[in-house]
């Protein structure tokens, strides 16, 4: 039994298209393969743990004696969204996809939003987050209207310049949208997208993004652990993804690097339970912007901080590394991709087992609970603990 578990989600770090990828328009997507050949990519620590021993990853990089149990997970939920992916990691499968809006939100939704906020709306189309402020930012500065947009994912995003709409006011507008978007329009996330700058030439998004998710429909791993009296510490946007449900403590971050700095500090603290970490830059900064070079460099930077974390973890600690979906930066699409995700499990007593392909991300939730000595009853997922500990 372990005292502390560190679960790190490399947001969008897919390892090859899922069998049903074509149904989502993602046939051939492979995030890891797209970045691994770039000269910016160097991950000796992920490699020694067994990342490239996982089936379907680029050949010729596997190691003879991987240090972690390794495998790939196939999503059971019907989607490729951050919310659905994290919920499934936490033991909650979503059999129905969250609503998406390829043609923008219905007129009645926009009119009600304008009425409640007292501000007009621009755009209301699926859009890249950087392109939308370039194309609508100057009109927003002139009129004060809010830039509302979506994507292939289940999101209602609101962009506003911090000089026109202070961040706290933008957050209030997001809370209004979250309150509105229920029932058939219950999108996975409402997202505040603040930006700064004076013209299309210098607009840029600020790090004060904030997500407002719908609450999980039932208890997840976080609730199960919390009810057992254990710590459930969310790092990054974990609190937002679960709408705070089951999270005993939240530590905000502004980047991958900062997220790992927070994790390294946690590794020096005495807690009993789970540190659930999301590193969003892989997805938000690089995947959605089709930035192969940046994604590869971010993987390299993470790998260096991973080496520091491994040095800090002791015999009572367990480390799991995974992802929630893909976002292949080398495809024409700037949206998430339906991919398998990696799983690496490392710690004293863990056998370097080849787990193959496991159905469902929920095996993580069940295995985390078992490692911490908590009954995982009610969670969706396979129990890998006997396989990786041989008992």
N, C-alpha and C positions, 0 to 999 in steps of 0.2 A: 504494500500500500504506500502511496506517495502523499506527501504533505502539500506540495505546491505543483500546479500544472500551468505551464505557459503554452497557450494556444495562439499561434501567429497565423493570421490570414493574409497572404500576399494577394491583395485584391486584384483579381482578373488574371492570375498567373496560371492559365490553362496549359494542359500538356497534350492537346490533340482533340480533334472533333469527336463528339459523342456519336454513337450509332444513329441517333435521330437528328443529327446536326442539320441535315438537308431540310427537315421540316421547319427549321428556324432560319433558313437561308444562310447557313454557316458551313456548308460542306467544304472540307479542306482546311478549315481554320486550325492553326496550331501556334499558340502564342509563344511557347518556349522555343519551338523550332525557328520561329521568325527572328528571335533575338539572339539565340545561341551562336549563330554564325557571324554576328557583328563583332568587329575588333574591340568594342567597348565592353564586351561580355567576358567576365572572368569570375567564376564561382567555385573555387577549390573546396570550400567548406560544404556547400550544398552537394558538390560532387562526391566528397568522401562520405557524406551521410547516405548517399544512394539515389540522388535525384535522377541521374542518368542511367540507373539500373531499372527505372520504371518502364514498363512496357509502353512502346510508342514514342519515347523520347529519342532525340537524335543519337544515332549509333556512333560507336567508337569512343565514347566518353565514360562508359561504365567502369566501375572499379571492382577488383577481385573480391575485396572484403568490405562491403558497405558497413557503416557503423550504426545504421538505423534500420528499423523495419520500414519497408517502402512498398508503395502500391499506387494505384490510381482509382479514383472514385467516379462513378457515373451517377449523375443527378437523377433522383426519382421525381422531384417536383416538376410541374409543367411551367417552366420559365427559365430565364437566364439573367435574372435580376439580382442585384445585391441583397435586397431584403429576403427574397425567397431562398437564395443561396445560404445566407447566414442562418436563417431560421432552420433550414434543413441540417446544417452543421450542428445546430443546437437541438436536433431531435424532433423537428416538426416538419413533416412533408406537406406540401401544398398541392393538392390534386388538381386545382383549377388555376389557370394563369390569372395574374392581376390584370386589370384593364389597361389597354394601351390606346393611343389616339394618333394613328398615322396621318389623319387629316386635321389635327388640332382638336381642341375641346369644343363640345357643343355650344351653340350660341347662348343657351340658357345658363350654362355654367359660367361663362365669361361675364354675361350681364349681371348675374348675381354677385360675382366677385367684385365687379366695378361698383355695384351699389353698396356693398359692405365696406369697401376700402375707401370709397370716395375718389378713386383714381381710375383713369382710363387704362386700356390695355393695348399694347403693341404686339405684333407678330402672331402669336397663337398658332405656331406650326412646329413640326419636328425640326430641330436645328442643332448644329454644333454649338457648344457653349462659347467658344471663342469667336466663331463666325457671327453669332447672333448679336453680340455687343458691338462688333465691327459694323454690322449692317443697320442696327437699330439704335445704337448708343447715342448718336448725335441727336436723333429725333427725341429720344428719352430726355436728353439734357434740355431741349427746347420746350418740351411739353409737360414733363413730369410724369408722363404715363409709364406704367410698369411694363417691362418686357416679360411676357409669359411665353414659355415654349416647352416642348416635350422632346422625346426621343423615341427610339424603338422600345425603350423600357417603360415601366409603369411609373412615370414621374410627372409632376407638375412643378416646373421650375420658374422661379421669379428672379430676374436680374434687375439690379438697380445700382446707379452710381452713388457711392457713399456721400458725395457732396450734395446730392439732390434728395436722397432718402437715407437718413442715418440708419446704421445697421440695426439698432433696436427696433426702429419703425418697420424695417423690412422683415424682421423676425415676427413682428405683430401681424403683418400681412400674411405671412406663411401660416401662422396659427389660425387666422381666419379661413384660409384655404383648406387647411387640414380639418377644421370643424365642418366645412361645407362638403368635402369630398368623402362621402360615405355611400353605402349601398352599392348601386351599380357603378358609381364613379369613385369607389374607394381605391385610389391609386396607392401603390406601395410607399411612395415617398413624395412629400412636398419639400423642395430644396430651395433655400435662400442662396442666391448667387451674387453677392456684392462685387462691384468692380470700381475701379478708379481711372482717372485720366480725363483729358479735356477734349479729345477728338479721336476719330477712328484710328489715327496714326499711333496713339499711345495708350489706348484703353487696355487694361489688364485686370484680371480677376484677383481679388485679394484673398487671403487665407481664412476669412471669417465666414466661410460657407457653413451652413447649418442644415441638417436633415430632420424632417419630421415624418416619422414612419407611422403606419398603422400598428396597433398593438397586436402581438401574436394572439391567435385565437384560443390557445390553451398554453399550459405550462411547457417551458423548454428546460433544457439542461440548467440554465441559470436559475430558474425557480426551484428546481429540484435540489441544487446545491445550496441555495440560500436557505431553504426550509430545513436543510440538514445542519444549519448553523455555520456554514463555511463562507469564506469571503468570495465575492464575485466581482472582480475588478475589470471594468471595461476601459480599454485604451484606444484612443481615436474615436471613431464614430460608432462604436458598439452600443453605447447608450442610446444614440439616435435610432439605430436600426431596430432595436427592441422596444422603443418608446419607453425606456427606463425599466421595463418589466424584468424583475429578477436581478437587476444590477445594483449591488450594494455600494459601489464607489465608481466614479467616472473620472478619468484623467484625459483631458483634451490634448490634442496634438495639432501641429500645423504642417507637418510633412512626414515622409517616411523616416528621414533621419531623426527628427524629433521624436517620432513614435518609438524608434528603437532606443533612443536616449532614455525615454521614460521607462521602457521595458528593462533596460540595464539597471536603472535605479531601483526598480521593483525587485530585481533579482538580489539586491543587497538588503532588502527589507524582510522582516519576519511576518509572513502572513500564512494563512492556512486555507487553501482553496484554489481558485482559478484566476489567472490573468489572461483575459481574452483580448487579443490585440488585432487591430485592423490597420494595415498599411495601404492607404488609399491612393498614393501618388502613382503607383503602377497603372492604375485604372484611369484616374481623373486627369493626371498631368501628361501621361505618355500614351496609354492605350487609346483613349478617345481622340487623341490628336494625331494618331498614326505616326508617332515618333519612335521609330525602331531604335535609333541611336540612344535616345534618352532613356527608353525602357531598359536597354541592355546595360547602360551605365548605372541605372538605379538598382538593377539586380547585383551588379558588382559592389556597389556601396553597401547594400544590405548584407551581402556575404561577409564583408569585412566586419560589420557590427555583429553578425552572427557568431563569428569567431570569439569576440569578447563575451557574448552571452554564454557560450558553451563553457568558457573558463569559469564563469561565476556559478554555474549550476552544480548542485551537490547530489549525493546519493538519494535524497528524499524528493528530488525534483524530476519532472517529466516534461519533455518538449515535444510539441506537435506543430508541424508546418503544413499548411494546406492553402487552398484558394476557394473562391466562391463561384467562379465562372471564368470564362476567357474574355479577352478583348484584344484580338490579334491585330497588332499595329501595322502589319504588312498587307492587309487586305484593303480593298476600296472602302469598306464599311468603317464607320467610326463608332459603331455600337458594340455592345457586348456580343460575345460569340458562345454558342452552346458547345462547351468542351468538357472533356474529362478534367479533373483537378488532381494534383499530386497529394500524397500523404506521406510524410516522414515522421516517424515516432522514435525518439531518442531518449535514453536515460539508463541508469544502472538497472540491470536485470532484464532489459529489453533485448530480445533476440533479433538479429538482423534478418528477419523473415521476409521473403518475397510474398506480399499479400495478393499479388496479381491485380485483377479488376474486381472491385467491390461495388455492389449495387447500393447506392444511397450514400449521401454525405453523413447521415445520422449515426453511422458507426463511430464517428468522432465523439458525439455526445455520450453514447453508451460507454465507450472506452474511457473517456475522461471520468465519468462517474465511478466506474469500476476501479480505476486507478486510485481514486480518492476514498474508496470504501463506502460509497453511497449507492443505494439501490436505484437503478435506472428505469424502474418500472414505469410504463406509460410513454417512454420515448421511442421514436421510430429509428431503428438502426440495428445493425449487426454488432454483436459483442466481439471485438477483436482481442480483448485482453488475454484470454486463454492462449490464443495463437502466438502473441508476441512475447508472452512471459513463460510459455510452456507450463501453464498451471493456473 
